[in-house]
């Protein structure tokens, strides 16, 4: 799993948690815009993030959620309990996906396409259905919802007859054999107009559909003349008939499920007679006879006449084909009267039977699951209609006012009618409930219990086809319809409920203060362990117990190891990659260079170099300063560059590397560089240097003058740079975290700025020096060397003591003088002075002390309060023996 | 090139990509009543398919690939 995905998953969990929280808050306070906006922002961000990966299911659901929340935010949709429920469901689904992606290491399960589609649909429906728009609008959407909830729209199947009859019969047989895997699906795939521009190949896509039994391609709109045709405007619709499982199809079309229409077909649609339609009238008698036998339920008779008729007819005739189908239907679907009647009708008219009527669909439902349709297998088309009419009439009767004196008679009559109907339909199981309802109705003298029974056993949607009143009723009660449509089955929940086992996320989010605190404690531990060697030596020297001293030292070794490991571990926790700072540069460089009319290629290297969080954060501002400077002063405009023989686009490189315990960052450009002469003159004009210094300064020293406070070379102050607060701010910011900054520049070739920073600033290594019987610490990273300088080699130049060390002149300063201690430095027996050579601003300075002591790791505590203003000290630390060590800051001191 | 244009015949070979569709359409406009040879074609992008469907050229040879042939026959007949 790549780090990006890891981060996404960790964030996604946070977002989901946040979304759930906000939803709960919203439940208590539905009108809070603040919570609503926050919720929207969370969903929006999560959606955006998910789009970076190939998780179409997740993105789809989140997108729908976002749209819904947007609508709520704008007041187009009112807040409702249901809204929260669905959003929570959707978020549970996303959570499930996240879990799955995490456990699969990147991929998610494939079988979610349909769930995603359904959830997205259910969310979007809330936008439409609960719209607080005008009445007409709402009605329209209800009608729409109603339409899609009623019998599935049967597709046109004009060319199914192209399949050989044998194959169709085999399929029909197969489908009815009850093998659920082999249900016939009609798949209509309508690619988007612009799909070619999205790199899709719909034709390739449909060719991937498995188990195709029939296919066709047709234009969406009639083809225009070749000259006007747009080859890249997709005008195709692909129709296929397949026995593949719907899941496979959803998987295949998981990116574009909305372009797919899948309709399960009743196998009977395959029953299409074909052949020579010769000699229709001759068989007129047969048709009447067959219909009569069908009506009277004489199946055996019907079968025998059909068989006889088939033997008499030539096998190529339309009639023969129709009879073969009729016999097959009689054999396999003896209950499907509607199909048999239609087939016989087709024999009479010699036209293809039309299977695309709602009745066929109803029959499908009846086949699909007993009791799912109102009209049972025993019912013909007309019977079903009559049944619905009777139910509707009873409903109207029951709906009359309850106050009439003859109410009980009316209730009895209605109940009798309903009971008779249902007995005839073979739905005896509903009758006891009807009797109970009748009894209750008679007791309470009201029709409501019977109506309730009617609603429960004969839902409105089928009777709605009967008349306009019914349709109105359906509109008046949109809720059950909607619920039926979007009903999320209980066993289909994605969620884990509160009581489910909770798998904790692998990453923890911890407040930085806590980490800092922990780091402080570990630091104390590191220092505290330093007291053990003291103890050991005291045991030896003071109490004379050598054994004990040795044992303490052994224990010290163990504690030392653990403390160091703890220190390492806490450092790792605080480490952050440089990319945290680097990531903002592409944008910054792009915007700035555009503003300046320059062309710049930014090269970032070593983004993965890690350093302590404080260091990385402290770097952000200085780096931005430097980059801006480079863009503004360094890199020239394309014209100037071309004239100078350089490529028009400048190059800005930011490179981070790690070296031992320091991080180095180099910012280099190939711009015009810094002219030391101009720098010197400017510095002189501003009074930063005097005339003598100006003469003396080397070019390298001159360019480093840009770090001096108040220095600016730009003639014009732009909004980018030139206010004279640039490089000295950079320098002090870097030095604050114990870093150094240096600059090299070659006129006309470019500038290189080097930053060097400690990896971490928690534990500082200091060298302890002694002067006038006091001890002081000096940060190790500033110490160049320790030497003992003989008094004989010390020369006094301009009243300052200097010496020559390794071929360079080093000024010597006594620490006692620097700290205003009235004592002379002590020399050793050979009349040598202990000199600590430190690097201050790239120059070596010797500090004369009395003696050197050991180096220790300390936790440097900055000084607070009144002594905080003392510049000569960078802080204090506690030593192992409990004494306080003052740590000097040579930069300020010298 | 996955399509080779001869005098009055467009030869499709292997997989014909989306970028061919525009050229194919132009060629048909310039050479009406041309024929198409699909024998060695493995697959053609839907954009090419719709050009063929719109122009309805005479098919000189159907693809050897059985699956493609079934599809094309149902689309072009």
Boltz contact constraints between the chains, C-beta under 6 A:
constraints:
  - contact:
      token1: [A, 196]
      token2: [B, 18]
      max_distance: 6.0
  - contact:
      token1: [A, 196]
      token2: [B, 47]
      max_distance: 6.0
  - contact:
      token1: [A, 201]
      token2: [B, 45]
      max_distance: 6.0
  - contact:
      token1: [A, 201]
      token2: [B, 46]
      max_distance: 6.0
  - contact:
      token1: [A, 202]
      token2: [B, 46]
      max_distance: 6.0
  - contact:
      token1: [A, 203]
      token2: [B, 46]
      max_distance: 6.0
  - contact:
      token1: [A, 203]
      token2: [B, 49]
      max_distance: 6.0
  - contact:
      token1: [A, 215]
      token2: [B, 71]
      max_distance: 6.0
  - contact:
      token1: [A, 215]
      token2: [B, 74]
      max_distance: 6.0
  - contact:
      token1: [A, 216]
      token2: [B, 74]
      max_distance: 6.0
  - contact:
      token1: [A, 217]
      token2: [B, 75]
      max_distance: 6.0
  - contact:
      token1: [A, 223]
      token2: [B, 54]
      max_distance: 6.0
  - contact:
      token1: [A, 226]
      token2: [B, 28]
      max_distance: 6.0
  - contact:
      token1: [A, 226]
      token2: [B, 29]
      max_distance: 6.0
  - contact:
      token1: [A, 226]
      token2: [B, 55]
      max_distance: 6.0
  - contact:
      token1: [A, 227]
      token2: [B, 29]
      max_distance: 6.0
  - contact:
      token1: [A, 229]
      token2: [B, 54]
      max_distance: 6.0
  - contact:
      token1: [A, 231]
      token2: [B, 21]
      max_distance: 6.0
  - contact:
      token1: [A, 231]
      token2: [B, 22]
      max_distance: 6.0
  - contact:
      token1: [A, 231]
      token2: [B, 25]
      max_distance: 6.0
  - contact:
      token1: [A, 231]
      token2: [B, 47]
      max_distance: 6.0
  - contact:
      token1: [A, 231]
      token2: [B, 51]
      max_distance: 6.0
  - contact:
      token1: [A, 232]
      token2: [B, 47]
      max_distance: 6.0
  - contact:
      token1: [A, 235]
      token2: [B, 50]
      max_distance: 6.0
  - contact:
      token1: [A, 236]
      token2: [B, 50]
      max_distance: 6.0
